[in-house]
């Protein structure tokens, strides 16, 4: 039998691992037989040489098997979750989970915190007074069974190998590897005990995948590995060259999400939520096609059923359900300043990356893992792409903890906007869909 060092050398030299070799590496890491620096060497070899789909599936299974796989067999129905690769203003999980649950499909969701310039679902949820994401697995299962959905953070029991490996990737320049991203996402998601998964793979400046070809490659990898693992799966490739919605920042995004469930909210947030909900309802076998899924999801909003699920969810997770009817109960920033247009014309570009980093600088995100976030701060877009403005018209509101914080980000925020003489329309929100069969649709 080959030694662990020989297995590292095999991938370094471009070889393919025999069945069981990747499993052995992961088990050795967890047991302490394989040192972190040796795993880092294998990760770099994988980053440079890649993994075959079969190897990626074995890595996913090995990381999944390093911890607990939740048993939700006592929850009736097809369990379906959604995962986004992250973007600026991406608050879709907050309205999506209650809508899908209200339509009869259970949504067990293990979510993450903000990463870099992108916001995190857990941080948005924790902006709701009292809301807890650190529930036990037993409570998680109970709430999914009783309400139809529950949103928590990754526990120490779920895919511990992924947590260990991600920490190494983060400091060894091996994050941007499609096989490693695939295994990281799916090992956590499949540990939830789900039957199917919808993936929102972001494309553009505000995403981790900047171009369509690379995003498509990631989506295909995720769909292929999840399908090989016996799960129903669909991936949508969606636009992140512009912030989603108007709000950037935790309480601001929570309020915007609640507004969607009350029949309002920005059009792009509603449309993408309905698109993803429709795919989840088809995979959940309560609708035969996405057109029927969209109608059913919209009906859950119109009747108030989705908002009622959110009230129950917030109460079950120790939060204040009154926020669904009164978003003024969410944290509010002490300072709100407006940046205005320097000239007349049309807003032809709004850079999501610049606004994402401005939000982090205000305190809505983290520059270190141990930092706390300020739930109240952020930005609210007043003039999205395509808006006609006059000199002095509002472009964006900056919600800051103090005047000094506003002053630090004002130039960065202003630079995110480009105004020209001709109107430019925003492009499509969804570029294409990849489904478990590997087929794509426009």
Secondary structure, DSSP 4 states (H G I P E B T S, - for coil): ---HHHHHHHHHTTPPPPTTHHHHHHHHHHHTSS-HHHHHHHHHHHHHH---HHHHHHHHHHHHTTS-----TTS-S--EEEEE---TT--HHHHHHHHHHHTT--EEEEE---BTTB--HHHHHTTSTT------HHHHHHHHHHHSEEEEEPPTTS-HHHHHHHHHHHHTT----HHHHHHHHHHHHHTTT-SEEEEEEEESTTSSS-SHHHHHHHHHHHHHHHHHTT-EEEEEEEE-SS-SSSEESHHHHHHHHHHHHTT-S-HHHHHHHHHHHHHHHHHTTS-SSHHHHHHHHHHHHHTTHHHHHHHHHHHHTT--GGGGT-GGGS---SEEEEEE-SSSEEEEEE-HHHHHHHHHHHTSS-SSTTPPP-TT-EEEESS-TT-EE-TT-EEEEEEESSHHHHHHHHHHHHHTEEEESS------SEEEEEETTS-EE-
